[in-house]
Amino acid sequence: MNIQQMMKQAQQMQERLQKQMAELKVEATAGGGMVTVVVNGAKQLQSIKIDPEVVSKDDVEMLQDLIVAAVNDAHRKADEEMAQKMGGLVPGMKL
């Protein structure tokens, strides 16, 4: 296989991976479901749902912490999903 074929194959794999990243949706929650977020494979926040019961002007810090926890968990899950997908695209590749 020559270098041009390898470059073309690498470009095709990158395009497939980018498409999969855009299509991937990962959901995570915090506070027993009080905050739910959805991110895509590129770790872009797609949606956030907040249970009205957790909204209190007297405890804004708790709500902020729940949002951060949910987003961080969603990012971790997205990383895991993409690592699995990349492992499938490149045989023998360990992530």
N, C-alpha and C positions, 0 to 999 in steps of 0.2 A: 504494500500500500504506500503510495507516495504522499508527500506532505500536503498537497492540495486536497487529496481525498480525505485525509485526516482532519484538516481544517474545516472542510465542508461538513463532515460528520459531527465535529464538535459544535459547529454553528447550529446544526439541526437539533442536536441535543439541548443546546441552550435555549432555542426557541420553544421546544416542547416543555422544558422546565419552567420557563417564564409563563407559558400558557397555564400550566398546572398551578403555579403559584397564584395567578390571578383568579383561578376557578376555585381554589381551596377555601373552604370556610370552616373556621374553628370557633367553637363556643366554649366559654369558661364562665364560672360563677364564683361569687364570694359571699360570705355572710349567709350561708345556707340558701342561696338563691335570691338574696335581696338585691344583688347587682349581677347582671348578666351582660357579657360583651361578646361580640363576634368580630373576629379579625380574619383577613385573608392571608394567603401564604406569604405575601410581601409585608406582613405585619401592619397593614393599614387597618385602622379601626373602622369597621363597617356599621356597627350599631351598638347601642348601649341601652339597657332597660334598667330602671331603678324602681324598686317597689316603693310606693308612696309612704309606707309605714317607716321606712328608714330615713326619710327626709325630715330633718328637724333642725331648726335654726340654732337650737341649743347644743347640737352635737355634729357640727359640720365636719370636724376632723375624722369622725368614724366613717362617714360617707366617703370622704376623700380616700381614706385608707382602703375601704372596700373596693373602690374603683381601681386604685393602683394595683391591688392584689389580683383582681379579675383580669386586668389588662396584662399583667406580668404572666399570669397563668396561661392566658390565651397565646401569648408570644412563645412561651415554652412549648405548648402543644403544637403550634405551627412549625417550630423548629424541628420537633420530633417527626411530624408528618412529612415535612420536606426532606429530612434526612433519609427516611424510609423510601420515599419516591426516588431520590437521587441514587440510593443504593441499588434500586431496581433498574435504573437507566445505565449504570456503569457497573457491570459485573466485576466482582472482586474489590470494589471500592468500599472502604470502611470509613464511617463518619463517627 
